[in-house]
Amino acid sequence: MTTVVRPIHFVRRGKCTKAVSAPDAAPKVLPSRVPRVARLMALAIHFDGMLRKGVVADQSELAQLCDVTQPRITQIMNLLHLAPDIQERLLFFPPAPVGRDQLTERHLRSLVATDRWDSQRVLWNKLIGQDAFNGRSTR
């Protein structure tokens, strides 16, 4: 029987654990990921197109197709009530390399509840000007 002794470097990514055989190998830089709010904004635009083209009859049918609740579809579709420039900023929001996103759909609900775009812009500037988790300024 032959025994091979070799150091192994383990790297944890998400729920999976992957082994890297060379301990001296530099850890790979993880590619940045598209923030969830950007994906949800794109999804809302896509769903709106499906509704306009008649692919689906209503939001209830969308909820069934996506296997989510009707209120969740409403939350996603409400992103379409944001000012166009805020929607564009969401679509091109900077990538989040690791950890949790600092901006979530829940943070945007107060903006969506405001029907005036100028008020939304003021709230948006306040929202992105502070770190939502610890109150520190990010500017």
C-alpha positions in Angstrom: 0.0 0.0 0.0 1.3 3.5 -0.9 0.5 6.5 1.3 0.7 9.9 -0.1 1.2 12.7 2.4 0.3 16.1 1.0 -1.1 19.2 2.6 -4.5 20.2 1.5 -5.9 23.7 1.7 -9.7 24.0 2.2 -11.7 26.9 1.0 -15.3 27.4 2.1 -17.7 29.0 -0.4 -21.3 29.2 0.5 -22.7 25.9 1.9 -20.3 23.8 -0.1 -16.7 23.1 1.0 -14.2 22.7 -1.8 -10.7 21.4 -1.4 -7.7 23.0 -3.2 -4.8 20.6 -3.3 -1.9 23.1 -3.5 -1.6 25.0 -0.2 0.7 27.6 -1.8 -1.8 28.3 -4.5 -3.2 31.8 -4.1 -7.0 31.7 -3.4 -8.9 32.5 -6.5 -10.7 35.8 -6.5 -14.4 35.1 -6.6 -16.1 36.9 -9.5 -18.5 39.6 -8.3 -22.1 38.8 -8.5 -25.1 40.8 -9.7 -26.9 42.2 -6.6 -30.3 40.7 -5.9 -32.1 44.1 -6.3 -30.7 44.4 -9.8 -32.0 40.9 -10.7 -35.4 41.7 -9.1 -35.6 44.9 -11.1 -34.9 43.0 -14.3 -37.4 40.4 -13.4 -40.1 43.0 -12.8 -39.4 44.5 -16.3 -39.5 41.0 -17.8 -42.8 40.2 -16.0 -44.3 43.5 -17.2 -43.4 42.5 -20.8 -45.0 39.2 -20.4 -48.2 40.8 -19.1 -48.3 43.3 -21.9 -47.8 40.7 -24.6 -50.5 38.5 -23.1 -48.2 35.6 -22.3 -49.8 35.5 -18.9 -53.2 36.8 -18.0 -52.4 38.4 -14.7 -50.1 38.5 -11.7 -51.9 35.5 -10.1 -50.8 33.4 -13.1 -47.3 34.8 -12.8 -47.2 33.8 -9.1 -48.3 30.2 -10.0 -45.7 29.9 -12.8 -42.9 31.2 -10.5 -44.1 29.2 -7.5 -44.3 32.2 -5.2 -47.1 34.0 -3.5 -49.2 36.7 -5.1 -48.0 39.3 -2.5 -44.3 38.5 -3.5 -45.1 39.1 -7.2 -46.8 42.4 -6.1 -43.6 43.4 -4.2 -41.5 42.6 -7.3 -43.8 44.4 -9.7 -44.0 47.4 -7.4 -40.4 48.2 -8.4 -41.8 49.4 -11.7 -43.3 52.3 -9.8 -39.9 53.7 -9.1 -38.6 56.7 -11.0 -36.9 55.6 -14.3 -33.5 56.9 -13.2 -33.7 54.9 -10.0 -34.7 51.8 -11.9 -31.7 52.3 -14.1 -29.4 52.7 -11.1 -30.8 49.5 -9.7 -30.1 47.7 -12.9 -26.5 48.9 -12.9 -26.0 48.7 -9.1 -22.4 47.9 -8.3 -21.6 44.2 -7.9 -21.4 42.7 -4.4 -18.2 40.6 -4.1 -19.0 38.7 -0.9 -21.5 38.7 1.9 -24.9 40.1 2.1 -26.2 42.8 -0.2 -26.3 46.2 1.5 -29.4 47.2 -0.4 -32.4 44.9 -0.5 -35.9 45.0 -1.9 -37.2 45.7 1.6 -35.2 48.9 1.8 -36.9 50.1 -1.4 -40.5 49.6 -0.2 -40.6 53.1 1.3 -39.6 54.5 -2.0 -42.2 52.5 -3.9 -44.9 53.6 -1.5 -44.1 57.2 -2.5 -46.0 58.2 -5.6 -43.9 61.3 -6.5 -40.6 60.7 -8.3 -38.9 63.8 -6.8 -39.7 62.4 -3.3 -38.4 59.0 -4.3 -35.2 60.6 -5.5 -34.7 62.4 -2.1 -35.4 59.1 -0.3 -33.0 57.2 -2.6 -30.2 59.7 -2.0 -30.7 59.2 1.8 -30.8 55.5 1.4 -27.6 55.1 -0.7 -25.9 57.7 1.4 -25.9 55.6 4.5 -25.0 52.0 5.3 -28.3 50.4 6.0 -26.8 48.0 8.5 -24.7 50.2 10.8 -25.7 53.8 10.0 -22.2 54.8 8.7 -21.9 57.1 5.8 -20.6 55.5 2.6 -19.8 58.7 0.8 
